[in-house]
Amino acid sequence: MKDIFERIFELKRERRVFCLTTLIKSDGSSPRDLGARMIVYTEGNIEYTIGGGALEKLVVEDAVNGFKERKNFTKRYNL
């Protein structure tokens, strides 16, 4: 799999719309390390992962909804 930053460069060059999600804090255990990133597309498809499961599902839903506002945001998830 390509380095995520190479992939982002390709997507920008292709003028694709996407959301980059990043795990920036974790209280307790997490399936991925801090800094894990995932690309979410407008249809809800993803590339890479922030750990799967319920967290990833919520993040994808919020990213897809966020496309409407076209703003950056930070969100806290309690699982």
NUMIVO-663677 format. One record per residue: x, y, z of N, C-alpha, C in turn; residue number from 1; residue in three letters. Coordinates in nm, 3 decimals. Example, Ala and Ser with C-alpha at 12.3 -4.5 7.8 and 13.67 -1.06 7.14 Angstrom:
<gukes>
n_x->1.319 | n_y->-0.569 | n_z->0.780 | ca_x->1.230 | ca_y->-0.450 | ca_z->0.780 | c_x->1.320 | c_y->-0.330 | c_z->0.780 | selum->1 | guke->ala
n_x->1.285 | n_y->-0.225 | n_z->0.708 | ca_x->1.367 | ca_y->-0.106 | ca_z->0.714 | c_x->1.290 | c_y->0.003 | c_z->0.787 | selum->2 | guke->ser
</gukes>
This chain:
<gukes>
n_x->0.085 | n_y->-0.118 | n_z->0.000 | ca_x->0.000 | ca_y->0.000 | ca_z->0.000 | c_x->0.089 | c_y->0.124 | c_z->0.000 | selum->1 | guke->met
n_x->0.048 | n_y->0.223 | n_z->-0.074 | ca_x->0.124 | ca_y->0.348 | ca_z->-0.083 | c_x->0.124 | c_y->0.421 | c_z->0.050 | selum->2 | guke->lys
n_x->0.227 | n_y->0.499 | n_z->0.069 | ca_x->0.233 | ca_y->0.591 | ca_z->0.181 | c_x->0.112 | c_y->0.685 | c_z->0.170 | selum->3 | guke->asp
n_x->0.047 | n_y->0.713 | n_z->0.280 | ca_x->-0.076 | ca_y->0.792 | ca_z->0.276 | c_x->-0.052 | c_y->0.932 | c_z->0.219 | selum->4 | guke->ile
n_x->0.066 | n_y->0.987 | n_z->0.244 | ca_x->0.092 | ca_y->1.121 | ca_z->0.193 | c_x->0.111 | c_y->1.121 | c_z->0.041 | selum->5 | guke->phe
n_x->0.166 | n_y->1.014 | n_z->-0.012 | ca_x->0.173 | ca_y->1.000 | ca_z->-0.158 | c_x->0.032 | c_y->0.993 | c_z->-0.215 | selum->6 | guke->glu
n_x->-0.055 | n_y->0.918 | n_z->-0.148 | ca_x->-0.193 | ca_y->0.904 | ca_z->-0.194 | c_x->-0.266 | c_y->1.039 | c_z->-0.189 | selum->7 | guke->arg
n_x->-0.245 | n_y->1.114 | n_z->-0.083 | ca_x->-0.308 | ca_y->1.246 | ca_z->-0.071 | c_x->-0.262 | c_y->1.336 | c_z->-0.186 | selum->8 | guke->ile
n_x->-0.133 | n_y->1.332 | n_z->-0.217 | ca_x->-0.080 | ca_y->1.411 | ca_z->-0.328 | c_x->-0.151 | c_y->1.373 | c_z->-0.459 | selum->9 | guke->phe
n_x->-0.168 | n_y->1.244 | n_z->-0.483 | ca_x->-0.238 | ca_y->1.197 | ca_z->-0.603 | c_x->-0.382 | c_y->1.249 | c_z->-0.607 | selum->10 | guke->glu
n_x->-0.450 | n_y->1.238 | n_z->-0.494 | ca_x->-0.590 | ca_y->1.281 | ca_z->-0.487 | c_x->-0.603 | c_y->1.431 | c_z->-0.512 | selum->11 | guke->leu
n_x->-0.512 | n_y->1.509 | n_z->-0.457 | ca_x->-0.514 | ca_y->1.653 | ca_z->-0.479 | c_x->-0.490 | c_y->1.684 | c_z->-0.626 | selum->12 | guke->lys
n_x->-0.394 | n_y->1.613 | n_z->-0.687 | ca_x->-0.363 | ca_y->1.633 | ca_z->-0.828 | c_x->-0.485 | c_y->1.599 | c_z->-0.915 | selum->13 | guke->arg
n_x->-0.559 | n_y->1.495 | n_z->-0.875 | ca_x->-0.679 | ca_y->1.452 | ca_z->-0.949 | c_x->-0.802 | c_y->1.536 | c_z->-0.913 | selum->14 | guke->glu
n_x->-0.784 | n_y->1.629 | n_z->-0.820 | ca_x->-0.894 | ca_y->1.715 | ca_z->-0.773 | c_x->-1.010 | c_y->1.635 | c_z->-0.714 | selum->15 | guke->arg
n_x->-0.976 | n_y->1.527 | n_z->-0.645 | ca_x->-1.077 | ca_y->1.445 | ca_z->-0.579 | c_x->-1.115 | c_y->1.509 | c_z->-0.446 | selum->16 | guke->arg
n_x->-1.239 | n_y->1.492 | n_z->-0.408 | ca_x->-1.288 | ca_y->1.541 | ca_z->-0.279 | c_x->-1.272 | c_y->1.429 | c_z->-0.178 | selum->17 | guke->val
n_x->-1.209 | n_y->1.460 | n_z->-0.064 | ca_x->-1.187 | ca_y->1.360 | ca_z->0.040 | c_x->-1.169 | c_y->1.430 | c_z->0.174 | selum->18 | guke->phe
n_x->-1.178 | n_y->1.351 | n_z->0.278 | ca_x->-1.154 | ca_y->1.399 | ca_z->0.414 | c_x->-1.040 | c_y->1.317 | c_z->0.472 | selum->19 | guke->cys
n_x->-0.944 | n_y->1.384 | n_z->0.531 | ca_x->-0.835 | ca_y->1.315 | ca_z->0.600 | c_x->-0.866 | c_y->1.314 | c_z->0.749 | selum->20 | guke->leu
n_x->-0.877 | n_y->1.197 | n_z->0.807 | ca_x->-0.903 | ca_y->1.185 | ca_z->0.951 | c_x->-0.775 | c_y->1.140 | c_z->1.020 | selum->21 | guke->thr
n_x->-0.754 | n_y->1.189 | n_z->1.141 | ca_x->-0.632 | ca_y->1.158 | ca_z->1.216 | c_x->-0.667 | c_y->1.132 | c_z->1.362 | selum->22 | guke->thr
n_x->-0.614 | n_y->1.025 | n_z->1.417 | ca_x->-0.630 | ca_y->0.994 | ca_z->1.560 | c_x->-0.531 | c_y->1.081 | c_z->1.636 | selum->23 | guke->leu
n_x->-0.582 | n_y->1.180 | n_z->1.712 | ca_x->-0.493 | ca_y->1.276 | ca_z->1.778 | c_x->-0.482 | c_y->1.258 | c_z->1.929 | selum->24 | guke->ile
n_x->-0.571 | n_y->1.180 | n_z->1.989 | ca_x->-0.563 | ca_y->1.157 | ca_z->2.133 | c_x->-0.638 | c_y->1.030 | c_z->2.167 | selum->25 | guke->lys
n_x->-0.589 | n_y->0.959 | n_z->2.266 | ca_x->-0.656 | ca_y->0.837 | ca_z->2.312 | c_x->-0.641 | c_y->0.826 | c_z->2.462 | selum->26 | guke->ser
n_x->-0.752 | n_y->0.813 | n_z->2.532 | ca_x->-0.749 | ca_y->0.787 | ca_z->2.676 | c_x->-0.769 | c_y->0.637 | c_z->2.693 | selum->27 | guke->asp
n_x->-0.663 | n_y->0.566 | n_z->2.722 | ca_x->-0.671 | ca_y->0.421 | ca_z->2.733 | c_x->-0.615 | c_y->0.355 | c_z->2.608 | selum->28 | guke->gly
n_x->-0.655 | n_y->0.230 | n_z->2.588 | ca_x->-0.600 | ca_y->0.154 | ca_z->2.476 | c_x->-0.669 | c_y->0.191 | c_z->2.345 | selum->29 | guke->ser
n_x->-0.598 | n_y->0.169 | n_z->2.238 | ca_x->-0.648 | ca_y->0.198 | ca_z->2.104 | c_x->-0.586 | c_y->0.096 | c_z->2.008 | selum->30 | guke->ser
n_x->-0.663 | n_y->0.050 | n_z->1.907 | ca_x->-0.607 | ca_y->-0.048 | ca_z->1.814 | c_x->-0.497 | c_y->0.009 | c_z->1.725 | selum->31 | guke->pro
n_x->-0.489 | n_y->0.140 | n_z->1.715 | ca_x->-0.386 | ca_y->0.205 | ca_z->1.633 | c_x->-0.315 | c_y->0.311 | c_z->1.716 | selum->32 | guke->arg
n_x->-0.194 | n_y->0.343 | n_z->1.677 | ca_x->-0.116 | ca_y->0.446 | ca_z->1.746 | c_x->-0.171 | c_y->0.585 | c_z->1.714 | selum->33 | guke->asp
n_x->-0.139 | n_y->0.680 | n_z->1.802 | ca_x->-0.174 | ca_y->0.818 | ca_z->1.774 | c_x->-0.111 | c_y->0.858 | c_z->1.641 | selum->34 | guke->leu
n_x->-0.181 | n_y->0.938 | n_z->1.566 | ca_x->-0.131 | ca_y->0.978 | ca_z->1.435 | c_x->-0.183 | c_y->0.890 | c_z->1.322 | selum->35 | guke->gly
n_x->-0.254 | n_y->0.781 | n_z->1.356 | ca_x->-0.312 | ca_y->0.695 | ca_z->1.251 | c_x->-0.406 | c_y->0.779 | c_z->1.167 | selum->36 | guke->ala
n_x->-0.402 | n_y->0.757 | n_z->1.036 | ca_x->-0.483 | ca_y->0.838 | ca_z->0.944 | c_x->-0.569 | c_y->0.751 | c_z->0.854 | selum->37 | guke->arg
n_x->-0.680 | n_y->0.809 | n_z->0.809 | ca_x->-0.771 | ca_y->0.741 | ca_z->0.719 | c_x->-0.827 | c_y->0.846 | c_z->0.622 | selum->38 | guke->met
n_x->-0.842 | n_y->0.806 | n_z->0.496 | ca_x->-0.903 | ca_y->0.891 | ca_z->0.395 | c_x->-1.047 | c_y->0.847 | c_z->0.378 | selum->39 | guke->ile
n_x->-1.140 | n_y->0.942 | n_z->0.383 | ca_x->-1.282 | ca_y->0.914 | ca_z->0.365 | c_x->-1.329 | c_y->0.992 | c_z->0.242 | selum->40 | guke->val
n_x->-1.401 | n_y->0.923 | n_z->0.154 | ca_x->-1.456 | ca_y->0.987 | ca_z->0.034 | c_x->-1.602 | c_y->1.022 | c_z->0.057 | selum->41 | guke->tyr
n_x->-1.657 | n_y->1.107 | n_z->-0.029 | ca_x->-1.793 | ca_y->1.157 | ca_z->-0.013 | c_x->-1.898 | c_y->1.046 | c_z->-0.005 | selum->42 | guke->thr
n_x->-1.871 | n_y->0.931 | n_z->-0.069 | ca_x->-1.967 | ca_y->0.820 | ca_z->-0.068 | c_x->-1.954 | c_y->0.735 | c_z->0.059 | selum->43 | guke->glu
n_x->-1.851 | n_y->0.762 | n_z->0.141 | ca_x->-1.829 | ca_y->0.683 | ca_z->0.262 | c_x->-1.725 | c_y->0.574 | c_z->0.244 | selum->44 | guke->gly
n_x->-1.670 | n_y->0.561 | n_z->0.124 | ca_x->-1.561 | ca_y->0.465 | ca_z->0.103 | c_x->-1.437 | c_y->0.517 | c_z->0.174 | selum->45 | guke->asn
n_x->-1.349 | n_y->0.425 | n_z->0.214 | ca_x->-1.228 | ca_y->0.464 | ca_z->0.285 | c_x->-1.104 | c_y->0.400 | c_z->0.225 | selum->46 | guke->ile
n_x->-0.991 | n_y->0.463 | n_z->0.255 | ca_x->-0.859 | ca_y->0.405 | ca_z->0.232 | c_x->-0.782 | c_y->0.421 | c_z->0.362 | selum->47 | guke->glu
n_x->-0.705 | n_y->0.321 | n_z->0.398 | ca_x->-0.629 | ca_y->0.318 | ca_z->0.523 | c_x->-0.729 | c_y->0.300 | c_z->0.638 | selum->48 | guke->tyr
n_x->-0.682 | n_y->0.305 | n_z->0.761 | ca_x->-0.772 | ca_y->0.280 | ca_z->0.874 | c_x->-0.722 | c_y->0.350 | c_z->1.000 | selum->49 | guke->thr
n_x->-0.816 | n_y->0.382 | n_z->1.086 | ca_x->-0.779 | ca_y->0.434 | ca_z->1.219 | c_x->-0.809 | c_y->0.329 | c_z->1.326 | selum->50 | guke->ile
n_x->-0.841 | n_y->0.208 | n_z->1.283 | ca_x->-0.858 | ca_y->0.100 | ca_z->1.380 | c_x->-0.982 | c_y->0.015 | c_z->1.362 | selum->51 | guke->gly
n_x->-1.074 | n_y->0.056 | n_z->1.277 | ca_x->-1.193 | ca_y->-0.025 | ca_z->1.253 | c_x->-1.297 | c_y->-0.010 | c_z->1.363 | selum->52 | guke->gly
n_x->-1.394 | n_y->-0.097 | n_z->1.359 | ca_x->-1.496 | ca_y->-0.104 | ca_z->1.463 | c_x->-1.588 | c_y->0.016 | c_z->1.470 | selum->53 | guke->gly
n_x->-1.645 | n_y->0.033 | n_z->1.590 | ca_x->-1.745 | ca_y->0.138 | ca_z->1.613 | c_x->-1.688 | c_y->0.278 | c_z->1.593 | selum->54 | guke->ala
n_x->-1.565 | n_y->0.300 | n_z->1.638 | ca_x->-1.504 | ca_y->0.432 | ca_z->1.623 | c_x->-1.493 | c_y->0.469 | c_z->1.475 | selum->55 | guke->leu
n_x->-1.439 | n_y->0.379 | n_z->1.396 | ca_x->-1.421 | ca_y->0.408 | ca_z->1.254 | c_x->-1.556 | c_y->0.434 | c_z->1.186 | selum->56 | guke->glu
n_x->-1.658 | n_y->0.358 | n_z->1.223 | ca_x->-1.792 | ca_y->0.378 | ca_z->1.166 | c_x->-1.843 | c_y->0.519 | c_z->1.196 | selum->57 | guke->lys
n_x->-1.828 | n_y->0.563 | n_z->1.320 | ca_x->-1.873 | ca_y->0.697 | ca_z->1.359 | c_x->-1.793 | c_y->0.806 | c_z->1.286 | selum->58 | guke->leu
n_x->-1.664 | n_y->0.785 | n_z->1.275 | ca_x->-1.579 | ca_y->0.884 | ca_z->1.208 | c_x->-1.618 | c_y->0.896 | c_z->1.061 | selum->59 | guke->val
n_x->-1.642 | n_y->0.784 | n_z->0.995 | ca_x->-1.683 | ca_y->0.787 | ca_z->0.854 | c_x->-1.816 | c_y->0.862 | c_z->0.840 | selum->60 | guke->val
n_x->-1.912 | n_y->0.832 | n_z->0.926 | ca_x->-2.042 | ca_y->0.901 | ca_z->0.920 | c_x->-2.025 | c_y->1.052 | c_z->0.938 | selum->61 | guke->glu
n_x->-1.944 | n_y->1.092 | n_z->1.035 | ca_x->-1.923 | ca_y->1.235 | ca_z->1.059 | c_x->-1.848 | c_y->1.301 | c_z->0.944 | selum->62 | guke->asp
n_x->-1.753 | n_y->1.230 | n_z->0.886 | ca_x->-1.679 | ca_y->1.285 | ca_z->0.772 | c_x->-1.773 | c_y->1.307 | c_z->0.653 | selum->63 | guke->ala
n_x->-1.856 | n_y->1.208 | n_z->0.624 | ca_x->-1.951 | ca_y->1.220 | ca_z->0.513 | c_x->-2.046 | c_y->1.338 | c_z->0.537 | selum->64 | guke->val
n_x->-2.096 | n_y->1.351 | n_z->0.659 | ca_x->-2.183 | ca_y->1.465 | ca_z->0.692 | c_x->-2.106 | c_y->1.597 | c_z->0.684 | selum->65 | guke->asn
n_x->-1.979 | n_y->1.594 | n_z->0.718 | ca_x->-1.896 | ca_y->1.714 | ca_z->0.715 | c_x->-1.871 | c_y->1.769 | c_z->0.576 | selum->66 | guke->gly
n_x->-1.883 | n_y->1.684 | n_z->0.474 | ca_x->-1.863 | ca_y->1.733 | ca_z->0.338 | c_x->-1.963 | c_y->1.843 | c_z->0.303 | selum->67 | guke->phe
n_x->-2.080 | n_y->1.839 | n_z->0.363 | ca_x->-2.182 | ca_y->1.940 | ca_z->0.335 | c_x->-2.138 | c_y->2.079 | c_z->0.381 | selum->68 | guke->lys
n_x->-2.070 | n_y->2.084 | n_z->0.495 | ca_x->-2.026 | ca_y->2.212 | ca_z->0.551 | c_x->-1.891 | c_y->2.258 | c_z->0.495 | selum->69 | guke->glu
n_x->-1.812 | n_y->2.164 | n_z->0.446 | ca_x->-1.680 | ca_y->2.193 | ca_z->0.389 | c_x->-1.593 | c_y->2.273 | c_z->0.485 | selum->70 | guke->arg
n_x->-1.592 | n_y->2.229 | n_z->0.612 | ca_x->-1.509 | ca_y->2.293 | ca_z->0.714 | c_x->-1.429 | c_y->2.186 | c_z->0.786 | selum->71 | guke->lys
n_x->-1.312 | n_y->2.226 | n_z->0.835 | ca_x->-1.234 | ca_y->2.137 | ca_z->0.920 | c_x->-1.300 | c_y->2.130 | c_z->1.056 | selum->72 | guke->asn
n_x->-1.289 | n_y->2.014 | n_z->1.120 | ca_x->-1.343 | ca_y->2.003 | ca_z->1.255 | c_x->-1.268 | c_y->1.896 | c_z->1.333 | selum->73 | guke->phe
n_x->-1.274 | n_y->1.910 | n_z->1.464 | ca_x->-1.219 | ca_y->1.811 | ca_z->1.557 | c_x->-1.335 | c_y->1.761 | c_z->1.639 | selum->74 | guke->thr
n_x->-1.339 | n_y->1.631 | n_z->1.662 | ca_x->-1.451 | ca_y->1.573 | ca_z->1.736 | c_x->-1.399 | c_y->1.472 | c_z->1.837 | selum->75 | guke->lys
n_x->-1.463 | n_y->1.468 | n_z->1.953 | ca_x->-1.430 | ca_y->1.371 | ca_z->2.058 | c_x->-1.532 | c_y->1.259 | c_z->2.053 | selum->76 | guke->arg
n_x->-1.483 | n_y->1.136 | n_z->2.062 | ca_x->-1.569 | ca_y->1.017 | ca_z->2.063 | c_x->-1.546 | c_y->0.943 | c_z->2.194 | selum->77 | guke->tyr
n_x->-1.653 | n_y->0.913 | n_z->2.265 | ca_x->-1.645 | ca_y->0.835 | ca_z->2.388 | c_x->-1.701 | c_y->0.697 | c_z->2.360 | selum->78 | guke->asn
n_x->-1.615 | n_y->0.597 | n_z->2.369 | ca_x->-1.659 | ca_y->0.460 | ca_z->2.344 | c_x->-1.642 | c_y->0.375 | c_z->2.468 | selum->79 | guke->leu
</gukes>
